Amino acid sequence: MVFPFAFFLLPFLGCATAPYQPPSIVGIPKPIGGIYHEVHQGDTLWRIAQVYGMDVTDIVKANNIPNSAKINAGQRLFIPGAKTPHTVTAEKTALYEKDLFIWPLSGDCVSYFSQETYGARNKGIDIKAKEGGDVVASKGGKVVFCSNKVKGLGRVIIIDHLDGFSTVYARNSQNLVKVGDRVEQNQVIAKAGSTGRGATQYLHFEIRRRHKSQNPLYYLP
């Protein structure tokens, strides 16, 4: 079943399948009105942003972080406007646990956010998958869109997380939920496949904030 409003949530892209070599992180700019934060194991840009009370995109811009880069333990990030360094501990992020995302499946990225391929800009990431592998909900929420045939993307599921965020799971070989279902984080919602454009097996995954596409790598652990 497809609700008419769901199409507002579907400004889909043409997904890339060609392997992509991520660039290295460029140098950190000279600090002006801020401090450095040392990344620890388990930190994500989203968690760090929450602890410092700022938008994740501000940290990304301040450090010139490429779309394909993931932060690593020991790395130092400049936090503009901050005065005191914080440690991202389980205690400090407890209030934000409901906002944290997990990987919908394990696999290497074959296409990154904003990567241009065949004239189309990727609005998420493409994760290499095995046919029939489990696809899980990145975060709990309500299924608001479920279709077996979306042009270029095949079988698609969209979950509204009821906090301004939604996630998209596309190219599934089988959808295991329906519109209106409530799902928990890490619940199996689909089987991976290669429906949609191209024969390569991968999951197309998006994170959206207020319907605007975000870079999933900035939110995933």
N, C-alpha and C positions, 0 to 999 in steps of 0.2 A: 504494500500500500504506500502511496506517495502523497504526502501533504503538499499543497501548492506552495506554502511558505518555505518549504525545504529547498526549493530551487534558489531562493535567495542566498542559501548557504553553500551553493555549489558553483562558484566561479572557477571551475577546474582548469587545469593546465594539460598540456601534452607532456606525458612523462618520459623521461630519458632512461635509456637502458645501457648506454655506453659506460664502461668503467671510467672513473674519474680520479685523478691524483690530486688530493687536497694540498693547497699551498701551505707553507710554514707560516707561523704567526709572525707578524712584523714587529719591529721594535716598539717599546712602550714610550709614549711621549713624556717630555719633561713635566713633572707635576706642577700645577698652578691651582692652589686652593683645594687641596685634598690630601689623601694619604695612600699608602700602599697596603694591600691586603695579600697575605700569603695563602695560596690555595692549599687545602688539605684534602686527603683522600675522602671521597664521597661528596665534596662540594660541587654544586652546580652554579651556573651564573644566576639562575632563578633564586636559589637559596641565598646566595650572597646578596642579591638585590633586596630580598625581603628583610634580611638582617639589618641592612643599612638604610632601609626605608626609601628605596628609590626604584626607578624603572630599569629593567634589565638592559634596555636599549641604550641608556646613558652610559652604562659600564662598557658596553660593546663599542660604542663610538669613541669613548675616551681612550680605549686601548687598541683601536684599529683592528679588532678581531675579525678575521675572515669568516664568511658564512660556513665554511667547511671545517673550521677549527673547533676542537674540544679543549677545555682547560685541563691542566694536569697538576697533580700534587707538586708543590715546590715552586710553581709559577707565581709571580707577583703581578697583581692587578692594581692599576691606579683607580681609586674611588673618588671621583670629583665631589668636592663639597664636604666630604667627611672629615672629622677632626680626630676621632679615636678609632684605632683598629679593633675589629671584633673577630672572634673565633666562631665559625659556624658549627656549633655543637648540636647534638640531638635535643638538648634542653631548649636551646634558643630557637630551634626550628619546629618545636612541637606544635606551636600554634599554626604552623603553615603546612603540616603534614597533609591536610586535605587538598592543598594546592599542588602537591608534588606529582609528577608524572613518572611512569615507568616505560621501558621499551615494550612495544607491542609484540615483538618477537626478537630473537637473537639473530644477528647477521650483519654483514658489512654493508655500508652505504655504497650504492652504485651511482647515485645522483644526489646532489646537495641542493639546499635551499637557494633559490635565485639562479641556479645554473641554467644557462641558455643552451637549449638543444633544439635544432630544427625550428628556430624562431619562437620557441615557447619558453616561458620562465617557470621553473619549478616552484610551486608554492608550498612545498613540504620537502620530505626526503624520500628516497626509494631505498628500501632495505632488501638485500638479497635473501631469498627464501627458498625453502624446499616445498615442492608440491604437497599439499595436504598438511603442512605444518600448522600448529596452533597459533592463532592470532588472538591476543588478549586485550582487554580494555586497558588503556593506559591510565585511566582514572575512572572512578565510579560516576554514574550519571544515568541519563535517560536517552534511549534510542529515539531520535527524531526523524531519521531518514534511513531507509533500507530499500535498495533496488538491485535487481539482477542484471540491469542493462543501462549503464550510463556511457555515452559515447566516449571512447578512448580509455575508459577506466573500468569497464565491466561491472562486476558486483561491488557495490559500495555500501558502507555503513557510516552514519554520522551519529556521534554521541554528544548530547548537550550535558555539560557538567554543572549546570545551574549556578555558575559563579562568574559568568561572562566568558568562559572558555568552552570550546568544543573541539573534538578530534575527529579526523576523517581516516577511514581504513578502506583502501580501494584495491581492485584487481583480485579480489578473493575468489577462490574456486567454489566456496560455499559460504553463505551467510547463515549463521545459527541463531540469530535473534530477529525480532520484528519491531516495527514502530510501536512505541509505548512501553516496551520492556525496560525495567530498571536493572542496571548491571552494576556489579561490584568491580573494583580495581583488580586486575589479574584474572578476571573471569574470561573463559574462552568464548569469543563472539563470532569467530569465523575460521575458515581453513584457508591457508595461503594458496595462491595459484598464479595464473598468468592470463586471466580474462582481461579484456581491454586491448589496448594497442601493444603490439609486439608479442613475441613468444617467450621472452625471458621471464623467469619466475622471480618476482619481487613484490613486496608490499609497498604501496604508495601510502605514506602517512603524513598527516598534517595536524598542526596545532593552531587553532584560531582563537584570538582574543577579541571579543566584541566583533566577530565576523572578519577580523583582519588577520591575514596569515602571519604566523610567527615562525622563527627558525627553531625547529624542534630540538636541535642540538644544544640550544641555550637552556632548555628545560629538562632534558634527560640526564640521568646520572651516568 
